[in-house]
Amino acid sequence: MGTAPKQGPAPVSAGVRSLMAGHKPAAPKPAIPRWYIFAGDVLLVALALMTFCVSPHPLSWKRELFCAALVILAASLAVVALLTQDGKG
């Protein structure tokens, strides 16, 4: 009796290999790009410098507090920008 010769497994196409590999989730992109935060830092420090230079001297305690708060806010935003991932991973 004639029996067909044994063949190896059928070749698997790239699409089937992709389905068998499963889903690999991509790294989520940040909601706000890092350069937006750094641009905000520059604008906050510029506002503090402009307030300092344009205001009559000696500065009132309210304006000094305002300038200090702007610089502290800019520094905290810079730390946030440095700690966030870039989304290119």
C-alpha positions as CSV (number, residue, x, y, z in Angstrom):
1,M,0.0,0.0,0.0
2,G,1.2,3.4,-0.8
3,T,1.6,5.7,2.2
4,A,2.4,9.3,1.8
5,P,5.9,10.3,3.0
6,K,5.9,12.0,6.4
7,Q,6.3,15.7,6.2
8,G,7.5,18.1,8.8
9,P,5.3,20.7,10.4
10,A,3.8,23.2,8.0
11,P,5.8,26.5,7.9
12,V,4.4,29.2,10.2
13,S,3.8,32.6,8.6
14,A,4.8,35.9,10.3
15,G,1.2,36.8,11.1
16,V,0.7,33.5,13.0
17,R,4.0,34.1,14.9
18,S,2.8,37.5,15.8
19,L,-0.5,36.2,17.2
20,M,1.3,33.5,19.1
21,A,3.7,36.0,20.7
22,G,0.9,37.9,22.3
23,H,0.3,41.6,22.9
24,K,3.3,43.6,24.1
25,P,2.0,46.9,25.6
26,A,3.9,50.0,24.5
27,A,5.1,52.5,27.0
28,P,2.5,55.1,27.5
29,K,3.3,58.6,26.3
30,P,3.3,61.3,28.9
31,A,0.2,63.6,29.0
32,I,2.5,66.6,28.8
33,P,5.8,66.5,27.0
34,R,8.8,67.4,29.1
35,W,9.8,70.4,27.0
36,Y,6.5,72.0,27.8
37,I,7.4,71.9,31.5
38,F,10.8,73.3,30.9
39,A,9.3,76.1,28.8
40,G,7.0,76.8,31.7
41,D,10.1,77.0,34.0
42,V,11.7,79.6,31.7
43,L,8.5,81.6,31.6
44,L,8.0,81.5,35.4
45,V,11.6,82.6,36.0
46,A,11.3,85.4,33.4
47,L,8.1,86.6,35.1
48,A,9.9,86.7,38.4
49,L,12.8,88.6,36.9
50,M,10.5,91.0,35.1
51,T,8.5,91.7,38.3
52,F,11.8,92.3,40.2
53,C,13.2,94.7,37.7
54,V,10.1,96.7,36.8
55,S,8.7,97.1,40.4
56,P,9.7,100.1,42.4
57,H,12.5,99.5,44.9
58,P,12.5,98.5,47.7
59,L,10.1,95.7,46.9
60,S,7.2,95.2,49.2
61,W,7.0,91.9,51.1
62,K,4.1,90.8,48.8
63,R,6.1,91.2,45.7
64,E,9.1,89.5,47.3
65,L,6.9,86.6,48.2
66,F,5.4,86.5,44.7
67,C,8.9,86.3,43.1
68,A,10.0,83.7,45.6
69,A,6.9,81.6,44.9
70,L,7.4,81.8,41.2
71,V,11.0,80.6,41.5
72,I,10.0,77.7,43.8
73,L,7.2,76.7,41.5
74,A,9.6,76.7,38.5
75,A,12.1,74.6,40.5
76,S,9.4,72.1,41.5
77,L,8.3,71.8,37.8
78,A,11.9,71.2,36.8
79,V,12.1,68.3,39.3
80,V,8.8,66.9,37.9
81,A,10.1,67.2,34.4
82,L,13.3,65.4,35.3
83,L,11.5,62.6,37.1
84,T,9.0,61.8,34.3
85,Q,9.9,59.4,31.6
86,D,10.3,60.7,28.1
87,G,8.0,58.1,26.5
88,K,10.6,56.9,24.0
89,G,11.2,53.6,25.8
